[in-house]
Structure formats: structure tokens, C-alpha cells
Amino acid sequence: MTGHPGIFAGGDMVPAERTVTVAIGHGKQASRHIDAWLASRRHEPPPPHELATFDKLNTWYYSDAPKTVAPTLDLVRRQSTFDEVHGALDEKTAGYEARRCLSCGNCFECDNCYGICPDNAVIKLGPGQRYEFNYDYCKGCGLCVSECPCGAIKQVPEEI
Ligand SMILES: Cc1cc2nc3c(=O)[nH]c(=O)nc-3n(C[C@H](O)[C@H](O)[C@H](O)COP(=O)(O)OP(=O)(O)OC[C@H]3O[C@@H](n4cnc5c(N)ncnc54)[C@H](O)[C@@H]3O)c2cc1C
């Protein structure tokens, strides 16, 4: 939110890196703050989770996917046209490229923890809502932690 209550700004309008990625990130943040503002709440972003290092990932889960090559204009053609030299990816290939992301530390709801839990302690909260753990059922076997592909689950000792 800007200094004027109820007016929000982001992207190229605010001092930041002027890239599409930053503008999209600002849009995401702004939408959460606008939603809270309209409901007379204050949006408190959750604390950032720990970095998922490579040893926390289960790379077997992901299929090999070579990176997409963006089209490039032939050297000779560059001398005779004003066409873009470095072409963009089309919708299909951009989607494929995005799906190569390992989602390090960010749950993408693959259901591995849900499927593997021997105690039915993992509760699905619905699309986009991820999971909850029922600690009355959980015996702390740690299978969900070791089988999570992206290192999004952390096991901590129970507080007594
Ligand atoms: C030539 C060029 C190449 C670039 N290449 C890259 C690149 O390769 N990669 C990259 O990440 N970034 C690139 N950028 C930067 C990127 O385009 C911007 O950072 C990004 O578009 C910013 O998004 P935005 O939504 O903040 O603003 P914009 O995309 O500028 O959107 C603002 C919108 O508001 C509209 N608007 C303005 N005034 C009003 C008004 N009074 N009423 C209603 N509507 C209004 C405008 O028409 C526009 O549609 C490039 C920028 C330029 C100029």
C-alpha cells in the first residue's frame, strides 16, 4: 500500500528492479494486501521457511526434462529484417519450462505424504490449501519427511 490508504502500487511504478518477474511478484503481494484491506484486516505474511538444500530433495521423483531452447533468428536473416532476434517461448513450451521447477522447500501437493503415512495422520485441506498433520495419530515415523520430493516437511521434537 502506498502512503495513501487504499491505493496500492507495484511493478515499474515503484523503485525496484524493473522486470516482469518483480512486477508479477508485486501483483501477488498487492492482491493479498488489497484482500485484507477490503476485509478490514492486516495481511501478515507467514515467516519464510528454511531453505531446502539439495540433500533434502528426492530428485528421483522428477522426470528428466531438458531445458527448452528459445528460437533464435538465423544470422543471415538478422541482416534483412527487424524481426526479434531472440524469440519468446510459446504458451505450451513456457508451461513445460515452468514445470521443470523442483519447487525446493515449497509443497506442491503431490500427495506423497498423504499416500505414504501409515497412520492416516495427514489431512488434505483441498486444492491450494496443502495439508495438516493430526498429531494424535502421528507416531513420528518420519516417512513423510523422507519421501517428500521437495523438502517441504520438517520434523521437530515434540514439546513436552
Ligand atoms: C523495450 C522493453 C523491453 C523489456 N524487456 C524485458 C525483458 O526481457 N524481461 C523483463 O523481465 N522485463 C523487460 N522489460 C520490463 C518489463 O516490461 C516491465 O518491468 C514490466 O512490464 C512492468 O510491468 P507493470 O505491470 O509494472 O507495468 P506495465 O507493463 O507498463 O503496465 C502498466 C499498464 O498500465 C497502463 N496505464 C498507464 N497509465 C494508465 C492510466 N492512466 N489509466 C489506465 N491504464 C494506464 C499502461 O497502458 C500499461 O498497460 C522491458 C521493458 C521494455 C520497455
The ligand as a Tripos MOL2 file, in Angstrom:
@<TRIPOS>MOLECULE
LIG
   53    58     1     0     0
SMALL
NO_CHARGES

@<TRIPOS>ATOM
      1 C1         11.6200   -2.4750  -24.5590 C.3       1 LIG1
      2 C2         11.4750   -3.1730  -23.2290 C.ar      1 LIG1
      3 C3         11.9590   -4.4730  -23.1050 C.ar      1 LIG1
      4 C4         11.8350   -5.1380  -21.8830 C.ar      1 LIG1
      5 N1         12.3070   -6.4250  -21.7980 N.ar      1 LIG1
      6 C5         12.1630   -7.0970  -20.6510 C.ar      1 LIG1
      7 C6         12.5990   -8.4570  -20.5530 C.ar      1 LIG1
      8 O1         13.1330   -9.0500  -21.4720 O.2       1 LIG1
      9 N2         12.4040   -9.0890  -19.3660 N.ar      1 LIG1
     10 C7         11.8100   -8.4790  -18.2980 C.ar      1 LIG1
     11 O2         11.6530   -9.1170  -17.2600 O.2       1 LIG1
     12 N3         11.3980   -7.2010  -18.3800 N.ar      1 LIG1
     13 C8         11.5340   -6.4860  -19.5160 C.ar      1 LIG1
     14 N4         11.1030   -5.1870  -19.5930 N.ar      1 LIG1
     15 C9         10.4930   -4.5560  -18.4020 C.3       1 LIG1
     16 C10         9.0520   -5.0300  -18.2130 C.3       1 LIG1
     17 O3          8.3500   -4.8460  -19.4220 O.3       1 LIG1
     18 C11         8.4000   -4.2120  -17.0960 C.3       1 LIG1
     19 O4          9.2010   -4.2730  -15.9360 O.3       1 LIG1
     20 C12         7.0020   -4.7600  -16.7720 C.3       1 LIG1
     21 O5          6.2040   -4.7580  -17.9230 O.3       1 LIG1
     22 C13         6.3520   -3.9060  -15.7000 C.3       1 LIG1
     23 O6          5.0210   -4.3130  -15.5090 O.3       1 LIG1
     24 P1          3.9620   -3.3370  -14.9020 P.3       1 LIG1
     25 O7          2.6920   -4.1180  -14.8060 O.co2     1 LIG1
     26 O8          4.5060   -2.7140  -13.6590 O.co2     1 LIG1
     27 O9          3.8170   -2.1320  -15.9300 O.3       1 LIG1
     28 P2          3.3190   -2.1540  -17.4250 P.3       1 LIG1
     29 O10         3.5570   -3.4740  -18.0780 O.co2     1 LIG1
     30 O11         3.9430   -0.9320  -18.0430 O.co2     1 LIG1
     31 O12         1.7620   -1.9920  -17.2900 O.3       1 LIG1
     32 C14         1.1740   -0.7590  -16.9500 C.3       1 LIG1
     33 C15        -0.1440   -0.6420  -17.7110 C.3       1 LIG1
     34 O13        -0.8700    0.4940  -17.2370 O.3       1 LIG1
     35 C16        -1.4320    1.1570  -18.3380 C.3       1 LIG1
     36 N5         -1.6820    2.5540  -17.9380 N.ar      1 LIG1
     37 C17        -0.7870    3.5450  -17.7590 C.ar      1 LIG1
     38 N6         -1.3910    4.6700  -17.3900 N.ar      1 LIG1
     39 C18        -2.7070    4.3810  -17.2980 C.ar      1 LIG1
     40 C19        -3.8470    5.1390  -16.9560 C.ar      1 LIG1
     41 N7         -3.7880    6.4050  -16.6210 N.pl3     1 LIG1
     42 N8         -5.0520    4.5090  -16.9830 N.ar      1 LIG1
     43 C20        -5.1570    3.1980  -17.3020 C.ar      1 LIG1
     44 N9         -4.0960    2.4560  -17.6430 N.ar      1 LIG1
     45 C21        -2.8860    3.0310  -17.6540 C.ar      1 LIG1
     46 C22        -0.4040    1.0140  -19.4380 C.3       1 LIG1
     47 O14        -1.0030    1.1880  -20.7110 O.3       1 LIG1
     48 C23         0.0620   -0.4230  -19.2100 C.3       1 LIG1
     49 O15        -0.7350   -1.3670  -19.9030 O.3       1 LIG1
     50 C24        11.2190   -4.4970  -20.7890 C.ar      1 LIG1
     51 C25        10.7200   -3.1920  -20.9300 C.ar      1 LIG1
     52 C26        10.8550   -2.5420  -22.1290 C.ar      1 LIG1
     53 C27        10.3040   -1.1350  -22.2780 C.3       1 LIG1
@<TRIPOS>BOND
     1     1     2 1
     2     2     3 ar
     3     2    52 ar
     4     3     4 ar
     5     4     5 ar
     6     4    50 ar
     7     5     6 ar
     8     6     7 ar
     9     6    13 1
    10     7     8 2
    11     7     9 ar
    12     9    10 ar
    13    10    11 2
    14    10    12 ar
    15    12    13 ar
    16    13    14 ar
    17    14    15 1
    18    14    50 ar
    19    15    16 1
    20    16    17 1
    21    16    18 1
    22    18    19 1
    23    18    20 1
    24    20    21 1
    25    20    22 1
    26    22    23 1
    27    23    24 1
    28    24    25 2
    29    24    26 1
    30    24    27 1
    31    27    28 1
    32    28    29 2
    33    28    30 1
    34    28    31 1
    35    31    32 1
    36    32    33 1
    37    33    34 1
    38    33    48 1
    39    34    35 1
    40    35    36 1
    41    35    46 1
    42    36    37 ar
    43    36    45 ar
    44    37    38 ar
    45    38    39 ar
    46    39    40 ar
    47    39    45 ar
    48    40    41 1
    49    40    42 ar
    50    42    43 ar
    51    43    44 ar
    52    44    45 ar
    53    46    47 1
    54    46    48 1
    55    48    49 1
    56    50    51 ar
    57    51    52 ar
    58    52    53 1
@<TRIPOS>SUBSTRUCTURE
     1 LIG1         1 GROUP 0 **** ****
